[in-house]
Amino acid sequence: MDKKAIKQIIPEIIKPLSIVGEIDEILQDMISSTPLVERGLKLVETPAHTISVWIDKQRYENIEDVPEDDVKQLLHDAIKKWEDKTA
């Protein structure tokens, strides 16, 4: 493969994560050995650049809409870890 082809491929492979993507990455590390992995807990950035929460194939428009307090707290903890990391 020539250098020009490599330069065209690299931007596709190495895309910077959005803030929501970075927080979700932290969240995924936090839940990696818990049952929440199997429940599909995930943060996704919406087209309006807000956070959408997915759990048990159910979408919540924001963290406060999540009915489980322990999951809500975990999401807030992931955000706090991101804030501490970027401060």
Z-matrix of the N, CA and C atoms (Angstrom, degrees):
N
C 1 1.443
C 2 1.532 1 108.47
N 3 1.324 2 117.22 1 134.62
C 4 1.461 3 119.97 2 -178.83
C 5 1.531 4 111.26 3 -83.35
N 6 1.348 5 116.10 4 167.70
C 7 1.467 6 121.39 5 -175.75
C 8 1.523 7 112.37 6 -61.65
N 9 1.313 8 117.25 7 -36.42
C 10 1.464 9 120.68 8 -179.36
C 11 1.534 10 110.43 9 -64.02
N 12 1.305 11 116.58 10 -42.41
C 13 1.466 12 120.82 11 179.01
C 14 1.527 13 110.65 12 -64.84
N 15 1.321 14 116.76 13 -39.95
C 16 1.472 15 120.99 14 179.20
C 17 1.527 16 109.99 15 -63.93
N 18 1.333 17 117.33 16 -43.80
C 19 1.462 18 121.04 17 179.89
C 20 1.524 19 111.57 18 -62.49
N 21 1.316 20 117.49 19 -30.11
C 22 1.460 21 120.38 20 178.54
C 23 1.526 22 111.35 21 -76.25
N 24 1.313 23 117.66 22 -30.83
C 25 1.459 24 122.20 23 -178.13
C 26 1.527 25 111.55 24 -80.20
N 27 1.318 26 117.25 25 -40.59
C 28 1.463 27 121.32 26 -173.94
C 29 1.522 28 113.08 27 -55.15
N 30 1.335 29 121.63 28 -47.36
C 31 1.472 30 118.47 29 178.83
C 32 1.527 31 113.48 30 -59.36
N 33 1.308 32 117.97 31 -29.05
C 34 1.459 33 120.86 32 178.21
C 35 1.519 34 111.44 33 -72.10
N 36 1.316 35 116.97 34 -32.28
C 37 1.459 36 121.57 35 -177.82
C 38 1.525 37 111.00 36 -82.20
N 39 1.315 38 116.60 37 -43.03
C 40 1.462 39 121.58 38 -174.30
C 41 1.525 40 109.54 39 -104.92
N 42 1.309 41 116.19 40 78.15
C 43 1.457 42 120.69 41 176.02
C 44 1.521 43 107.45 42 -97.94
N 45 1.321 44 116.94 43 132.03
C 46 1.465 45 117.96 44 178.03
C 47 1.525 46 110.13 45 -66.40
N 48 1.324 47 115.36 46 143.73
C 49 1.454 48 120.40 47 178.08
C 50 1.522 49 110.03 48 -76.18
N 51 1.314 50 116.50 49 148.42
C 52 1.461 51 120.63 50 171.79
C 53 1.529 52 107.13 51 -73.54
N 54 1.320 53 116.35 52 171.83
C 55 1.459 54 119.89 53 176.80
C 56 1.521 55 109.91 54 -58.76
N 57 1.318 56 116.75 55 -43.94
C 58 1.467 57 120.42 56 178.48
C 59 1.524 58 110.01 57 -61.73
N 60 1.324 59 117.02 58 -40.36
C 61 1.459 60 121.17 59 177.60
C 62 1.522 61 112.07 60 -62.74
N 63 1.326 62 116.20 61 -40.22
C 64 1.473 63 120.16 62 177.95
C 65 1.520 64 110.85 63 -65.79
N 66 1.338 65 116.82 64 -42.46
C 67 1.470 66 120.27 65 178.72
C 68 1.522 67 110.17 66 -65.53
N 69 1.334 68 117.44 67 -40.41
C 70 1.463 69 120.11 68 178.31
C 71 1.521 70 110.56 69 -63.54
N 72 1.324 71 117.40 70 -37.24
C 73 1.464 72 120.49 71 177.76
C 74 1.533 73 110.13 72 -60.82
N 75 1.328 74 116.80 73 -42.97
C 76 1.472 75 121.31 74 176.32
C 77 1.523 76 109.80 75 -62.86
N 78 1.331 77 116.10 76 -45.42
C 79 1.462 78 121.22 77 179.36
C 80 1.525 79 110.96 78 -58.81
N 81 1.326 80 117.15 79 -45.01
C 82 1.464 81 120.41 80 -178.89
C 83 1.532 82 110.88 81 -62.01
N 84 1.333 83 117.10 82 -37.47
C 85 1.469 84 120.16 83 175.26
C 86 1.528 85 110.70 84 -64.23
N 87 1.332 86 115.75 85 -40.61
C 88 1.464 87 120.37 86 -178.18
C 89 1.529 88 112.24 87 -65.81
N 90 1.321 89 117.57 88 -33.70
C 91 1.473 90 120.33 89 -174.98
C 92 1.528 91 113.14 90 -101.99
N 93 1.317 92 117.00 91 4.43
C 94 1.472 93 120.49 92 -171.77
C 95 1.524 94 114.63 93 -55.25
N 96 1.309 95 117.97 94 -29.49
C 97 1.468 96 118.98 95 -179.64
C 98 1.529 97 111.35 96 -115.64
N 99 1.328 98 116.04 97 30.14
C 100 1.461 99 119.98 98 179.73
C 101 1.533 100 109.76 99 -121.99
N 102 1.325 101 117.45 100 164.63
C 103 1.468 102 120.78 101 177.81
C 104 1.537 103 113.32 102 -64.24
N 105 1.320 104 117.62 103 -15.30
C 106 1.466 105 119.84 104 -179.85
C 107 1.520 106 112.41 105 -64.99
N 108 1.324 107 117.32 106 -22.92
C 109 1.468 108 120.49 107 175.80
C 110 1.521 109 109.36 108 -61.25
N 111 1.319 110 116.24 109 -45.67
C 112 1.462 111 121.38 110 -178.70
C 113 1.526 112 112.07 111 -68.62
N 114 1.337 113 116.42 112 -21.51
C 115 1.463 114 120.37 113 179.03
C 116 1.523 115 111.69 114 -85.93
N 117 1.310 116 115.94 115 -3.15
C 118 1.464 117 119.96 116 175.52
C 119 1.514 118 114.60 117 73.73
N 120 1.331 119 117.52 118 30.67
C 121 1.461 120 120.68 119 178.70
C 122 1.519 121 109.31 120 -63.54
N 123 1.326 122 115.85 121 124.28
C 124 1.456 123 120.83 122 -175.81
C 125 1.518 124 109.68 123 -156.96
N 126 1.339 125 114.99 124 144.45
C 127 1.454 126 121.34 125 171.76
C 128 1.516 127 108.27 126 -102.20
N 129 1.327 128 116.23 127 135.98
C 130 1.460 129 121.49 128 -178.59
C 131 1.527 130 108.24 129 -132.85
N 132 1.320 131 115.95 130 139.95
C 133 1.457 132 119.75 131 175.35
C 134 1.524 133 109.07 132 -83.27
N 135 1.320 134 116.17 133 130.64
C 136 1.466 135 121.28 134 178.98
C 137 1.529 136 109.62 135 -82.26
N 138 1.321 137 117.44 136 166.08
C 139 1.469 138 119.67 137 175.52
C 140 1.536 139 112.87 138 -57.64
N 141 1.338 140 117.02 139 -25.28
C 142 1.468 141 121.45 140 178.19
C 143 1.527 142 111.90 141 -85.96
N 144 1.351 143 116.11 142 7.25
C 145 1.471 144 123.44 143 178.73
C 146 1.533 145 112.54 144 64.86
N 147 1.315 146 116.14 145 37.10
C 148 1.458 147 121.55 146 172.75
C 149 1.524 148 108.02 147 -113.27
N 150 1.329 149 116.06 148 172.98
C 151 1.463 150 121.06 149 -179.50
C 152 1.519 151 110.28 150 -91.81
N 153 1.302 152 115.38 151 132.94
C 154 1.455 153 122.65 152 172.32
C 155 1.524 154 106.56 153 -118.47
N 156 1.322 155 116.86 154 137.18
C 157 1.464 156 121.48 155 -178.01
C 158 1.521 157 108.83 156 -109.02
N 159 1.322 158 116.27 157 131.32
C 160 1.468 159 121.96 158 175.80
C 161 1.524 160 108.48 159 -114.08
N 162 1.328 161 114.97 160 130.84
C 163 1.465 162 120.98 161 173.74
C 164 1.529 163 107.43 162 -154.13
N 165 1.309 164 116.02 163 132.60
C 166 1.468 165 122.20 164 -177.48
C 167 1.535 166 112.00 165 53.39
N 168 1.333 167 116.05 166 41.46
C 169 1.471 168 123.00 167 179.70
C 170 1.527 169 112.95 168 61.27
N 171 1.314 170 116.51 169 17.10
C 172 1.466 171 122.85 170 177.48
C 173 1.525 172 107.92 171 -110.21
N 174 1.328 173 115.61 172 135.02
C 175 1.468 174 120.01 173 179.36
C 176 1.515 175 109.88 174 -102.86
N 177 1.318 176 114.68 175 135.11
C 178 1.458 177 121.86 176 175.31
C 179 1.520 178 107.62 177 -116.70
N 180 1.327 179 116.67 178 136.05
C 181 1.456 180 120.75 179 -174.41
C 182 1.520 181 113.54 180 -72.24
N 183 1.320 182 116.86 181 -19.25
C 184 1.465 183 119.72 182 173.73
C 185 1.517 184 109.63 183 -157.98
N 186 1.296 185 115.93 184 169.22
C 187 1.467 186 121.25 185 -174.92
C 188 1.527 187 111.27 186 -60.62
N 189 1.308 188 116.97 187 -39.54
C 190 1.466 189 119.77 188 -176.76
C 191 1.525 190 113.00 189 -66.85
N 192 1.321 191 118.02 190 -17.08
C 193 1.467 192 121.25 191 177.55
C 194 1.530 193 112.89 192 -79.90
N 195 1.338 194 117.31 193 -14.91
C 196 1.469 195 121.12 194 179.51
C 197 1.525 196 107.68 195 -65.68
N 198 1.337 197 118.61 196 124.70
C 199 1.460 198 120.99 197 -173.81
C 200 1.533 199 115.34 198 -74.09
N 201 1.311 200 118.08 199 -19.11
C 202 1.468 201 120.80 200 -176.52
C 203 1.526 202 110.48 201 -95.01
N 204 1.330 203 115.53 202 117.70
C 205 1.457 204 120.44 203 -176.91
C 206 1.525 205 112.97 204 -61.43
N 207 1.344 206 117.19 205 -36.46
C 208 1.464 207 119.14 206 -179.40
C 209 1.530 208 111.43 207 -67.42
N 210 1.320 209 116.99 208 -35.89
C 211 1.466 210 121.02 209 177.76
C 212 1.526 211 109.14 210 -70.53
N 213 1.309 212 116.38 211 -42.38
C 214 1.465 213 121.21 212 177.25
C 215 1.530 214 110.37 213 -57.17
N 216 1.338 215 115.90 214 -45.19
C 217 1.467 216 120.14 215 -179.99
C 218 1.526 217 110.73 216 -63.80
N 219 1.314 218 116.88 217 -40.23
C 220 1.463 219 121.23 218 178.02
C 221 1.531 220 110.76 219 -61.21
N 222 1.310 221 116.62 220 -41.26
C 223 1.466 222 120.87 221 178.27
C 224 1.530 223 110.68 222 -64.11
N 225 1.313 224 116.54 223 -42.18
C 226 1.468 225 120.40 224 176.87
C 227 1.531 226 110.91 225 -64.61
N 228 1.327 227 116.39 226 -37.33
C 229 1.469 228 120.52 227 177.62
C 230 1.531 229 110.95 228 -63.65
N 231 1.319 230 117.13 229 -39.96
C 232 1.468 231 121.09 230 178.67
C 233 1.530 232 110.21 231 -64.51
N 234 1.323 233 116.34 232 -40.85
C 235 1.464 234 120.09 233 177.72
C 236 1.526 235 110.40 234 -63.99
N 237 1.326 236 116.29 235 -42.38
C 238 1.473 237 121.07 236 178.76
C 239 1.521 238 110.64 237 -61.64
N 240 1.330 239 117.31 238 -42.24
C 241 1.470 240 120.38 239 177.87
C 242 1.531 241 110.46 240 -61.43
N 243 1.333 242 116.47 241 -40.05
C 244 1.463 243 120.30 242 178.77
C 245 1.534 244 109.41 243 -64.46
N 246 1.339 245 116.40 244 -44.48
C 247 1.462 246 120.74 245 179.88
C 248 1.529 247 110.69 246 -60.94
N 249 1.336 248 116.45 247 -44.02
C 250 1.469 249 120.53 248 179.52
C 251 1.520 250 111.30 249 -63.38
N 252 1.308 251 115.79 250 -37.47
C 253 1.473 252 122.14 251 -178.44
C 254 1.527 253 110.99 252 -68.98
N 255 1.317 254 117.30 253 -34.47
C 256 1.467 255 120.52 254 -175.36
C 257 1.519 256 113.33 255 -95.09
N 258 1.337 257 116.65 256 -6.19
C 259 1.479 258 119.78 257 -178.70
C 260 1.511 259 112.44 258 -74.20
